[in-house]
Amino acid sequence: MDNPVIAASTQRQIGYVITGIVLLAMAVYWLFNWLEGRHETGAEVELAANRKEAMSDEEMETKRLDLSLTGGLVTLTIIALALPLYWLGEPGRQEGLVDFTDTQSVAQGGELYEANCAQCHGSANGDGGIAADFSLVDTNGVFVERVQWTAPSLGAVLDRFSYDELKYVLNYGRQNSPMPAWGAPGGGAMTVQQIDKVIAYLSAEQKSPEEIAKGVDSGLAGAALFKARQDNAAIYSEQLRLTAQIQDLEDDLAEMDSDSGEASNLAAEIIVLTAVKKDLANELSSLADSILLASESDQLLEGELLFNNPAAGGAYGCARCHSAGYSYNANDYPDNPLIDPVLNGGGGFGPSLLGVRDQFETSLEMEAFIFSGSENGIAYGVYGQGDGGGQMPGFGKCWAESDAVGVVPRIELDRITGHCAGTNVISLEAHDGEIIARDGILTPEQIQAIVAYERSLDS
């Protein structure tokens, strides 16, 4: 995409050369006229213009006239050549300016991201981050617990949301989460232009389809461990209790005289408890391995793991929105009666999926909805649930590509172009003679497995 800039520079150099030639010609013309006036020497009276002999008509109408006409013809020729050459480079100059502007927008958006977003989301194309020490409150605003909330990675956010949907989230934030309103319409500190620059930066940092697919697959092991802990809550609760006990003992040991007998006894106790904790962790890990292996031949189990996929901070799965407490792992607080354990599909930021068969009559209808996501102002489901809102991302279709020309920086157009390949999407657009297609975050088969699992949830 650098060719337009090079073209613009070349045409500019040609323009400079032509301008130089014109100026040099004018200087030569003036010099010859000045020298012609210095040919005669003598008294001032002899050189006075009104004492000089005028040119004859023959000389004025031949040599003098020919010289003037030749000079005018040369000047017109230079202008006739210079103007087309100048305008020939105008498209290249425009492209170069757009590329330069986009590059500047990306750079400025990166500075805004680092200053305001990275503290929670980590690097834009990373694996997500932690919104540390988020305060949970009940419906009356009373403090419940300080938790470590997992913020999603934004490395595939434009594979899930359109430009307008992403802008809405940045402007208004996410209720009941650490995500604040950043844009002026939602009461945030960023202007419209700053929000656009942040999106420009994010679009330039999006992961490749191969990286996304690898992330989805790698996250299944974490989802299997999550299920093992859910299915064996007593073992996991004991592991958490031992973790807290060991931490307390280590804090006490740090304040003791290391040579005392009490310190020695405390250190020995820590060793024993650590070994027990490790055995419990190994047991849960072994169970997780069995679950992951079984999912290869069990569609419902595969769907559950995909639903609870923790990869990219949960951005590739469903539980982050549809299971309250998943983002801060409510299962880690068994001793707090005000925090309920995670209920798969029980509802959170997104609606409850318990009894979702009543909302979507057929699996195909539900698969199509998950594939494309919701659209702002368009209701969905049997009873027209919700107003759309554009908050449900599309997991099979790359929404950002539909408006890429107006949103994605032109420096990225050679990578982000056309439509996604997959179910219900058969058209592709060509760019520079090459057809480029991108898959969505999930394959049609993975979406089918998720739908099968969600439709198996009891209401």
LUMTOR-569426 format. One record per residue (C-alpha): residue number from 1; x negated, y, z negated; residue in three letters. Coordinates in steps of 0.5 Angstrom, whole numbers. Layout:
+-----+-------+-------+-------+------+
| pos |    xx |    yy |    zz | code |
+-----+-------+-------+-------+------+
| NUM |     X |     Y |     Z |  ALA |
...
+-----+-------+-------+-------+------+
END
This chain:
+-----+-------+-------+-------+------+
| pos |    xx |    yy |    zz | code |
+-----+-------+-------+-------+------+
|   1 |     0 |     0 |     0 |  MET |
|   2 |    -6 |     5 |     0 |  ASP |
|   3 |    -6 |     5 |     8 |  ASN |
|   4 |    -1 |    11 |     8 |  PRO |
|   5 |    -6 |    15 |     3 |  VAL |
|   6 |   -12 |    14 |     8 |  ILE |
|   7 |    -8 |    16 |    14 |  ALA |
|   8 |    -6 |    22 |    11 |  ALA |
|   9 |   -13 |    24 |     9 |  SER |
|  10 |   -15 |    22 |    16 |  THR |
|  11 |   -10 |    27 |    19 |  GLN |
|  12 |   -12 |    32 |    14 |  ARG |
|  13 |   -19 |    32 |    16 |  GLN |
|  14 |   -17 |    33 |    23 |  ILE |
|  15 |   -13 |    39 |    22 |  GLY |
|  16 |   -19 |    42 |    18 |  TYR |
|  17 |   -24 |    40 |    24 |  VAL |
|  18 |   -19 |    44 |    29 |  ILE |
|  19 |   -18 |    50 |    24 |  THR |
|  20 |   -26 |    50 |    24 |  GLY |
|  21 |   -26 |    50 |    32 |  ILE |
|  22 |   -21 |    56 |    33 |  VAL |
|  23 |   -24 |    60 |    27 |  LEU |
|  24 |   -31 |    59 |    31 |  LEU |
|  25 |   -28 |    61 |    38 |  ALA |
|  26 |   -25 |    67 |    35 |  MET |
|  27 |   -32 |    69 |    32 |  ALA |
|  28 |   -36 |    67 |    38 |  VAL |
|  29 |   -31 |    72 |    42 |  TYR |
|  30 |   -32 |    77 |    37 |  TRP |
|  31 |   -39 |    77 |    38 |  LEU |
|  32 |   -39 |    77 |    45 |  PHE |
|  33 |   -35 |    83 |    45 |  ASN |
|  34 |   -39 |    86 |    40 |  TRP |
|  35 |   -46 |    85 |    44 |  LEU |
|  36 |   -43 |    87 |    50 |  GLU |
|  37 |   -42 |    94 |    47 |  GLY |
|  38 |   -49 |    94 |    45 |  ARG |
|  39 |   -52 |    94 |    52 |  HIS |
|  40 |   -52 |   101 |    53 |  GLU |
|  41 |   -57 |   105 |    49 |  THR |
|  42 |   -58 |   113 |    49 |  GLY |
|  43 |   -55 |   119 |    45 |  ALA |
|  44 |   -48 |   119 |    42 |  GLU |
|  45 |   -46 |   123 |    47 |  VAL |
|  46 |   -48 |   118 |    53 |  GLU |
|  47 |   -45 |   112 |    49 |  LEU |
|  48 |   -38 |   115 |    47 |  ALA |
|  49 |   -32 |   112 |    50 |  ALA |
|  50 |   -29 |   118 |    53 |  ASN |
|  51 |   -36 |   119 |    57 |  ARG |
|  52 |   -36 |   112 |    59 |  LYS |
|  53 |   -34 |   110 |    67 |  GLU |
|  54 |   -28 |   106 |    67 |  ALA |
|  55 |   -27 |    99 |    70 |  MET |
|  56 |   -25 |    99 |    77 |  SER |
|  57 |   -18 |    96 |    79 |  ASP |
|  58 |   -22 |    90 |    82 |  GLU |
|  59 |   -26 |    88 |    76 |  GLU |
|  60 |   -20 |    89 |    71 |  MET |
|  61 |   -16 |    84 |    76 |  GLU |
|  62 |   -21 |    79 |    77 |  THR |
|  63 |   -26 |    78 |    72 |  LYS |
|  64 |   -23 |    81 |    66 |  ARG |
|  65 |   -16 |    78 |    67 |  LEU |
|  66 |   -19 |    71 |    68 |  ASP |
|  67 |   -23 |    72 |    62 |  LEU |
|  68 |   -17 |    74 |    58 |  SER |
|  69 |   -12 |    68 |    61 |  LEU |
|  70 |   -17 |    63 |    60 |  THR |
|  71 |   -18 |    65 |    52 |  GLY |
|  72 |   -10 |    65 |    52 |  GLY |
|  73 |   -10 |    58 |    55 |  LEU |
|  74 |   -15 |    55 |    51 |  VAL |
|  75 |   -11 |    58 |    45 |  THR |
|  76 |    -5 |    55 |    47 |  LEU |
|  77 |    -8 |    48 |    48 |  THR |
|  78 |   -11 |    48 |    41 |  ILE |
|  79 |    -4 |    50 |    38 |  ILE |
|  80 |    -1 |    44 |    43 |  ALA |
|  81 |    -5 |    39 |    40 |  LEU |
|  82 |    -6 |    41 |    33 |  ALA |
|  83 |     2 |    41 |    32 |  LEU |
|  84 |     3 |    34 |    34 |  PRO |
|  85 |    -3 |    32 |    30 |  LEU |
|  86 |    -1 |    35 |    24 |  TYR |
|  87 |     6 |    32 |    24 |  TRP |
|  88 |     4 |    26 |    26 |  LEU |
|  89 |     1 |    25 |    19 |  GLY |
|  90 |     7 |    28 |    16 |  GLU |
|  91 |    10 |    21 |    14 |  PRO |
|  92 |     3 |    18 |    11 |  GLY |
|  93 |     3 |    25 |     7 |  ARG |
|  94 |    10 |    23 |     4 |  GLN |
|  95 |     8 |    16 |     3 |  GLU |
|  96 |     2 |    18 |     0 |  GLY |
|  97 |     5 |    23 |    -5 |  LEU |
|  98 |    11 |    18 |    -7 |  VAL |
|  99 |     5 |    13 |    -9 |  ASP |
| 100 |     1 |    18 |   -13 |  PHE |
| 101 |     8 |    20 |   -16 |  THR |
| 102 |    10 |    13 |   -18 |  ASP |
| 103 |     3 |    12 |   -20 |  THR |
| 104 |     3 |    18 |   -25 |  GLN |
| 105 |    10 |    16 |   -27 |  SER |
| 106 |     7 |     9 |   -29 |  VAL |
| 107 |     1 |    12 |   -33 |  ALA |
| 108 |     6 |    17 |   -37 |  GLN |
| 109 |    11 |    11 |   -38 |  GLY |
| 110 |     5 |     7 |   -41 |  GLY |
| 111 |     3 |    12 |   -46 |  GLU |
| 112 |    10 |    13 |   -48 |  LEU |
| 113 |    11 |     5 |   -49 |  TYR |
| 114 |     5 |     5 |   -53 |  GLU |
| 115 |     7 |    11 |   -57 |  ALA |
| 116 |    14 |     8 |   -58 |  ASN |
| 117 |    15 |     1 |   -56 |  CYS |
| 118 |     9 |    -3 |   -57 |  ALA |
| 119 |     9 |    -3 |   -65 |  GLN |
| 120 |    15 |    -8 |   -64 |  CYS |
| 121 |    15 |   -11 |   -57 |  HIS |
| 122 |     8 |   -12 |   -57 |  GLY |
| 123 |     5 |   -11 |   -50 |  SER |
| 124 |    10 |   -10 |   -44 |  ALA |
| 125 |     8 |   -17 |   -41 |  ASN |
| 126 |     6 |   -20 |   -47 |  GLY |
| 127 |    10 |   -26 |   -51 |  ASP |
| 128 |    14 |   -21 |   -56 |  GLY |
| 129 |    13 |   -18 |   -62 |  GLY |
| 130 |    15 |   -17 |   -69 |  ILE |
| 131 |    19 |   -11 |   -72 |  ALA |
| 132 |    16 |   -12 |   -79 |  ALA |
| 133 |    20 |   -10 |   -85 |  ASP |
| 134 |    27 |    -9 |   -82 |  PHE |
| 135 |    32 |    -8 |   -88 |  SER |
| 136 |    39 |   -12 |   -87 |  LEU |
| 137 |    45 |    -9 |   -90 |  VAL |
| 138 |    52 |   -12 |   -91 |  ASP |
| 139 |    58 |    -9 |   -88 |  THR |
| 140 |    58 |    -4 |   -94 |  ASN |
| 141 |    51 |    -1 |   -92 |  GLY |
| 142 |    49 |    -5 |   -99 |  VAL |
| 143 |    41 |    -8 |   -98 |  PHE |
| 144 |    41 |   -15 |   -97 |  VAL |
| 145 |    34 |   -17 |   -95 |  GLU |
| 146 |    27 |   -15 |   -92 |  ARG |
| 147 |    26 |   -19 |   -86 |  VAL |
| 148 |    21 |   -20 |   -80 |  GLN |
| 149 |    25 |   -19 |   -74 |  TRP |
| 150 |    22 |   -22 |   -68 |  THR |
| 151 |    23 |   -17 |   -62 |  ALA |
| 152 |    23 |   -20 |   -55 |  PRO |
| 153 |    18 |   -19 |   -50 |  SER |
| 154 |    20 |   -14 |   -44 |  LEU |
| 155 |    16 |   -18 |   -39 |  GLY |
| 156 |    22 |   -21 |   -35 |  ALA |
| 157 |    27 |   -15 |   -37 |  VAL |
| 158 |    28 |   -13 |   -30 |  LEU |
| 159 |    29 |   -20 |   -28 |  ASP |
| 160 |    35 |   -20 |   -33 |  ARG |
| 161 |    38 |   -13 |   -33 |  PHE |
| 162 |    39 |    -8 |   -27 |  SER |
| 163 |    36 |    -1 |   -28 |  TYR |
| 164 |    43 |     2 |   -30 |  ASP |
| 165 |    43 |    -4 |   -35 |  GLU |
| 166 |    36 |    -3 |   -38 |  LEU |
| 167 |    37 |     5 |   -38 |  LYS |
| 168 |    43 |     4 |   -42 |  TYR |
| 169 |    40 |     0 |   -47 |  VAL |
| 170 |    34 |     5 |   -48 |  LEU |
| 171 |    39 |    10 |   -48 |  ASN |
| 172 |    44 |     7 |   -54 |  TYR |
| 173 |    40 |     2 |   -57 |  GLY |
| 174 |    42 |    -5 |   -60 |  ARG |
| 175 |    47 |    -5 |   -66 |  GLN |
| 176 |    46 |    -9 |   -72 |  ASN |
| 177 |    38 |    -9 |   -70 |  SER |
| 178 |    32 |    -6 |   -70 |  PRO |
| 179 |    33 |    -3 |   -63 |  MET |
| 180 |    34 |     5 |   -64 |  PRO |
| 181 |    37 |     9 |   -59 |  ALA |
| 182 |    31 |    12 |   -55 |  TRP |
| 183 |    35 |    17 |   -50 |  GLY |
| 184 |    38 |    23 |   -51 |  ALA |
| 185 |    45 |    21 |   -49 |  PRO |
| 186 |    45 |    16 |   -55 |  GLY |
| 187 |    42 |    21 |   -60 |  GLY |
| 188 |    34 |    19 |   -58 |  GLY |
| 189 |    28 |    23 |   -57 |  ALA |
| 190 |    27 |    22 |   -50 |  MET |
| 191 |    29 |    26 |   -44 |  THR |
| 192 |    32 |    23 |   -38 |  VAL |
| 193 |    25 |    23 |   -34 |  GLN |
| 194 |    22 |    20 |   -40 |  GLN |
| 195 |    26 |    14 |   -40 |  ILE |
| 196 |    25 |    13 |   -32 |  ASP |
| 197 |    18 |    13 |   -33 |  LYS |
| 198 |    18 |     8 |   -39 |  VAL |
| 199 |    22 |     4 |   -34 |  ILE |
| 200 |    17 |     5 |   -28 |  ALA |
| 201 |    12 |     2 |   -33 |  TYR |
| 202 |    16 |    -4 |   -35 |  LEU |
| 203 |    17 |    -5 |   -27 |  SER |
| 204 |    10 |    -5 |   -26 |  ALA |
| 205 |     8 |   -10 |   -32 |  GLU |
| 206 |    13 |   -15 |   -30 |  GLN |
| 207 |    11 |   -22 |   -30 |  LYS |
| 208 |    11 |   -27 |   -24 |  SER |
| 209 |    16 |   -32 |   -23 |  PRO |
| 210 |    11 |   -37 |   -25 |  GLU |
| 211 |     9 |   -34 |   -31 |  GLU |
| 212 |    16 |   -34 |   -33 |  ILE |
| 213 |    17 |   -41 |   -31 |  ALA |
| 214 |    11 |   -43 |   -35 |  LYS |
| 215 |    14 |   -39 |   -41 |  GLY |
| 216 |    21 |   -42 |   -41 |  VAL |
| 217 |    18 |   -49 |   -41 |  ASP |
| 218 |    13 |   -48 |   -47 |  SER |
| 219 |    18 |   -45 |   -51 |  GLY |
| 220 |    22 |   -52 |   -51 |  LEU |
| 221 |    17 |   -55 |   -56 |  ALA |
| 222 |    19 |   -49 |   -61 |  GLY |
| 223 |    26 |   -50 |   -60 |  ALA |
| 224 |    25 |   -57 |   -62 |  ALA |
| 225 |    22 |   -55 |   -68 |  LEU |
| 226 |    27 |   -51 |   -70 |  PHE |
| 227 |    32 |   -56 |   -69 |  LYS |
| 228 |    28 |   -61 |   -73 |  ALA |
| 229 |    28 |   -56 |   -79 |  ARG |
| 230 |    36 |   -55 |   -78 |  GLN |
| 231 |    37 |   -62 |   -78 |  ASP |
| 232 |    33 |   -63 |   -84 |  ASN |
| 233 |    35 |   -57 |   -88 |  ALA |
| 234 |    33 |   -60 |   -95 |  ALA |
| 235 |    25 |   -62 |   -92 |  ILE |
| 236 |    25 |   -55 |   -89 |  TYR |
| 237 |    27 |   -52 |   -95 |  SER |
| 238 |    22 |   -55 |  -100 |  GLU |
| 239 |    17 |   -53 |   -95 |  GLN |
| 240 |    19 |   -46 |   -96 |  LEU |
| 241 |    19 |   -47 |  -103 |  ARG |
| 242 |    12 |   -50 |  -103 |  LEU |
| 243 |    10 |   -44 |   -99 |  THR |
| 244 |    12 |   -39 |  -104 |  ALA |
| 245 |    10 |   -43 |  -110 |  GLN |
| 246 |     3 |   -44 |  -107 |  ILE |
| 247 |     2 |   -36 |  -105 |  GLN |
| 248 |     4 |   -34 |  -113 |  ASP |
| 249 |    -1 |   -39 |  -115 |  LEU |
| 250 |    -6 |   -36 |  -111 |  GLU |
| 251 |    -4 |   -29 |  -113 |  ASP |
| 252 |    -5 |   -31 |  -120 |  ASP |
| 253 |   -12 |   -35 |  -119 |  LEU |
| 254 |   -15 |   -28 |  -115 |  ALA |
| 255 |   -14 |   -25 |  -122 |  GLU |
| 256 |   -17 |   -30 |  -126 |  MET |
| 257 |   -24 |   -31 |  -128 |  ASP |
| 258 |   -27 |   -37 |  -123 |  SER |
| 259 |   -31 |   -40 |  -128 |  ASP |
| 260 |   -25 |   -41 |  -133 |  SER |
| 261 |   -22 |   -48 |  -134 |  GLY |
| 262 |   -15 |   -45 |  -133 |  GLU |
| 263 |   -17 |   -43 |  -126 |  ALA |
| 264 |   -20 |   -50 |  -124 |  SER |
| 265 |   -13 |   -53 |  -126 |  ASN |
| 266 |   -10 |   -48 |  -122 |  LEU |
| 267 |   -14 |   -49 |  -116 |  ALA |
| 268 |   -13 |   -56 |  -117 |  ALA |
| 269 |    -6 |   -55 |  -117 |  GLU |
| 270 |    -6 |   -51 |  -111 |  ILE |
| 271 |   -10 |   -57 |  -107 |  ILE |
| 272 |    -4 |   -62 |  -109 |  VAL |
| 273 |     1 |   -57 |  -107 |  LEU |
| 274 |    -2 |   -56 |  -100 |  THR |
| 275 |    -3 |   -63 |   -99 |  ALA |
| 276 |     5 |   -64 |  -100 |  VAL |
| 277 |     7 |   -58 |   -96 |  LYS |
| 278 |     2 |   -61 |   -90 |  LYS |
| 279 |     6 |   -68 |   -90 |  ASP |
| 280 |    13 |   -64 |   -90 |  LEU |
| 281 |    10 |   -60 |   -84 |  ALA |
| 282 |     7 |   -66 |   -80 |  ASN |
| 283 |    14 |   -70 |   -82 |  GLU |
| 284 |    18 |   -64 |   -78 |  LEU |
| 285 |    13 |   -64 |   -73 |  SER |
| 286 |    14 |   -71 |   -71 |  SER |
| 287 |    21 |   -70 |   -71 |  LEU |
| 288 |    20 |   -65 |   -66 |  ALA |
| 289 |    16 |   -69 |   -62 |  ASP |
| 290 |    22 |   -74 |   -62 |  SER |
| 291 |    27 |   -69 |   -60 |  ILE |
| 292 |    23 |   -66 |   -54 |  LEU |
| 293 |    22 |   -73 |   -51 |  LEU |
| 294 |    29 |   -75 |   -52 |  ALA |
| 295 |    31 |   -68 |   -48 |  SER |
| 296 |    28 |   -70 |   -42 |  GLU |
| 297 |    34 |   -75 |   -41 |  SER |
| 298 |    39 |   -72 |   -45 |  ASP |
| 299 |    43 |   -66 |   -42 |  GLN |
| 300 |    46 |   -64 |   -48 |  LEU |
| 301 |    40 |   -64 |   -52 |  LEU |
| 302 |    36 |   -60 |   -46 |  GLU |
| 303 |    41 |   -55 |   -46 |  GLY |
| 304 |    41 |   -54 |   -54 |  GLU |
| 305 |    33 |   -53 |   -53 |  LEU |
| 306 |    34 |   -48 |   -48 |  LEU |
| 307 |    39 |   -44 |   -52 |  PHE |
| 308 |    35 |   -44 |   -58 |  ASN |
| 309 |    28 |   -43 |   -54 |  ASN |
| 310 |    24 |   -38 |   -58 |  PRO |
| 311 |    19 |   -36 |   -52 |  ALA |
| 312 |    18 |   -29 |   -51 |  ALA |
| 313 |    21 |   -27 |   -57 |  GLY |
| 314 |    28 |   -31 |   -55 |  GLY |
| 315 |    28 |   -27 |   -49 |  ALA |
| 316 |    29 |   -33 |   -44 |  TYR |
| 317 |    34 |   -36 |   -49 |  GLY |
| 318 |    41 |   -35 |   -51 |  CYS |
| 319 |    41 |   -35 |   -59 |  ALA |
| 320 |    38 |   -29 |   -60 |  ARG |
| 321 |    44 |   -25 |   -58 |  CYS |
| 322 |    49 |   -31 |   -60 |  HIS |
| 323 |    47 |   -34 |   -66 |  SER |
| 324 |    47 |   -29 |   -72 |  ALA |
| 325 |    40 |   -29 |   -76 |  GLY |
| 326 |    36 |   -33 |   -70 |  TYR |
| 327 |    32 |   -27 |   -69 |  SER |
| 328 |    29 |   -26 |   -76 |  TYR |
| 329 |    30 |   -34 |   -78 |  ASN |
| 330 |    36 |   -33 |   -83 |  ALA |
| 331 |    34 |   -41 |   -85 |  ASN |
| 332 |    28 |   -38 |   -88 |  ASP |
| 333 |    32 |   -35 |   -94 |  TYR |
| 334 |    36 |   -41 |   -97 |  PRO |
| 335 |    35 |   -38 |  -104 |  ASP |
| 336 |    39 |   -31 |  -102 |  ASN |
| 337 |    47 |   -33 |  -102 |  PRO |
| 338 |    48 |   -27 |   -98 |  LEU |
| 339 |    44 |   -29 |   -92 |  ILE |
| 340 |    48 |   -35 |   -88 |  ASP |
| 341 |    44 |   -40 |   -84 |  PRO |
| 342 |    43 |   -40 |   -77 |  VAL |
| 343 |    50 |   -42 |   -74 |  LEU |
| 344 |    48 |   -44 |   -66 |  ASN |
| 345 |    53 |   -40 |   -62 |  GLY |
| 346 |    57 |   -37 |   -68 |  GLY |
| 347 |    56 |   -30 |   -65 |  GLY |
| 348 |    52 |   -24 |   -67 |  GLY |
| 349 |    50 |   -19 |   -62 |  PHE |
| 350 |    54 |   -23 |   -57 |  GLY |
| 351 |    61 |   -26 |   -58 |  PRO |
| 352 |    62 |   -33 |   -61 |  SER |
| 353 |    61 |   -39 |   -56 |  LEU |
| 354 |    65 |   -44 |   -61 |  LEU |
| 355 |    71 |   -46 |   -57 |  GLY |
| 356 |    68 |   -43 |   -50 |  VAL |
| 357 |    72 |   -48 |   -46 |  ARG |
| 358 |    78 |   -43 |   -48 |  ASP |
| 359 |    74 |   -37 |   -45 |  GLN |
| 360 |    72 |   -41 |   -38 |  PHE |
| 361 |    76 |   -46 |   -36 |  GLU |
| 362 |    71 |   -50 |   -32 |  THR |
| 363 |    64 |   -51 |   -32 |  SER |
| 364 |    62 |   -48 |   -25 |  LEU |
| 365 |    66 |   -41 |   -27 |  GLU |
| 366 |    61 |   -41 |   -33 |  MET |
| 367 |    55 |   -43 |   -30 |  GLU |
| 368 |    56 |   -37 |   -25 |  ALA |
| 369 |    57 |   -32 |   -30 |  PHE |
| 370 |    51 |   -34 |   -34 |  ILE |
| 371 |    47 |   -34 |   -27 |  PHE |
| 372 |    49 |   -27 |   -25 |  SER |
| 373 |    51 |   -24 |   -32 |  GLY |
| 374 |    56 |   -19 |   -34 |  SER |
| 375 |    58 |   -12 |   -30 |  GLU |
| 376 |    59 |    -6 |   -33 |  ASN |
| 377 |    67 |    -5 |   -33 |  GLY |
| 378 |    69 |   -11 |   -31 |  ILE |
| 379 |    72 |   -16 |   -35 |  ALA |
| 380 |    70 |   -24 |   -35 |  TYR |
| 381 |    73 |   -30 |   -37 |  GLY |
| 382 |    80 |   -33 |   -37 |  VAL |
| 383 |    83 |   -27 |   -42 |  TYR |
| 384 |    79 |   -22 |   -39 |  GLY |
| 385 |    74 |   -22 |   -45 |  GLN |
| 386 |    71 |   -15 |   -46 |  GLY |
| 387 |    70 |   -10 |   -42 |  ASP |
| 388 |    63 |   -13 |   -39 |  GLY |
| 389 |    59 |    -7 |   -41 |  GLY |
| 390 |    53 |   -10 |   -37 |  GLY |
| 391 |    50 |   -13 |   -44 |  GLN |
| 392 |    50 |   -20 |   -42 |  MET |
| 393 |    44 |   -21 |   -37 |  PRO |
| 394 |    44 |   -25 |   -31 |  GLY |
| 395 |    39 |   -31 |   -32 |  PHE |
| 396 |    39 |   -34 |   -25 |  GLY |
| 397 |    39 |   -27 |   -21 |  LYS |
| 398 |    34 |   -22 |   -21 |  CYS |
| 399 |    38 |   -16 |   -22 |  TRP |
| 400 |    33 |   -11 |   -21 |  ALA |
| 401 |    31 |   -13 |   -14 |  GLU |
| 402 |    38 |   -11 |   -11 |  SER |
| 403 |    36 |    -3 |   -13 |  ASP |
| 404 |    29 |    -4 |   -12 |  ALA |
| 405 |    27 |     1 |    -7 |  VAL |
| 406 |    30 |     7 |   -12 |  GLY |
| 407 |    27 |     4 |   -18 |  VAL |
| 408 |    21 |     0 |   -18 |  VAL |
| 409 |    15 |     3 |   -16 |  PRO |
| 410 |    13 |     3 |    -9 |  ARG |
| 411 |     6 |     0 |   -11 |  ILE |
| 412 |    10 |    -6 |   -13 |  GLU |
| 413 |    15 |    -7 |    -7 |  LEU |
| 414 |    10 |   -12 |    -4 |  ASP |
| 415 |    11 |   -17 |   -10 |  ARG |
| 416 |    18 |   -15 |   -12 |  ILE |
| 417 |    23 |   -15 |    -6 |  THR |
| 418 |    29 |   -19 |    -3 |  GLY |
| 419 |    34 |   -23 |    -7 |  HIS |
| 420 |    33 |   -29 |   -12 |  CYS |
| 421 |    33 |   -36 |    -9 |  ALA |
| 422 |    37 |   -40 |   -12 |  GLY |
| 423 |    45 |   -42 |   -12 |  THR |
| 424 |    50 |   -37 |    -9 |  ASN |
| 425 |    44 |   -33 |    -6 |  VAL |
| 426 |    42 |   -35 |     1 |  ILE |
| 427 |    40 |   -28 |     4 |  SER |
| 428 |    33 |   -26 |     4 |  LEU |
| 429 |    30 |   -19 |     6 |  GLU |
| 430 |    23 |   -18 |     9 |  ALA |
| 431 |    18 |   -14 |     7 |  HIS |
| 432 |    12 |   -12 |    12 |  ASP |
| 433 |    14 |   -18 |    16 |  GLY |
| 434 |    14 |   -23 |    10 |  GLU |
| 435 |    20 |   -26 |     6 |  ILE |
| 436 |    19 |   -26 |    -1 |  ILE |
| 437 |    24 |   -29 |    -6 |  ALA |
| 438 |    24 |   -29 |   -13 |  ARG |
| 439 |    27 |   -34 |   -18 |  ASP |
| 440 |    31 |   -32 |   -24 |  GLY |
| 441 |    29 |   -34 |   -31 |  ILE |
| 442 |    33 |   -40 |   -31 |  LEU |
| 443 |    34 |   -46 |   -26 |  THR |
| 444 |    41 |   -48 |   -24 |  PRO |
| 445 |    40 |   -54 |   -27 |  GLU |
| 446 |    37 |   -51 |   -33 |  GLN |
| 447 |    44 |   -47 |   -33 |  ILE |
| 448 |    48 |   -53 |   -32 |  GLN |
| 449 |    45 |   -56 |   -39 |  ALA |
| 450 |    46 |   -50 |   -43 |  ILE |
| 451 |    53 |   -49 |   -40 |  VAL |
| 452 |    54 |   -57 |   -42 |  ALA |
| 453 |    51 |   -55 |   -49 |  TYR |
| 454 |    56 |   -49 |   -50 |  GLU |
| 455 |    62 |   -53 |   -48 |  ARG |
| 456 |    61 |   -58 |   -53 |  SER |
| 457 |    61 |   -53 |   -59 |  LEU |
| 458 |    67 |   -54 |   -64 |  ASP |
| 459 |    71 |   -48 |   -65 |  SER |
+-----+-------+-------+-------+------+
END
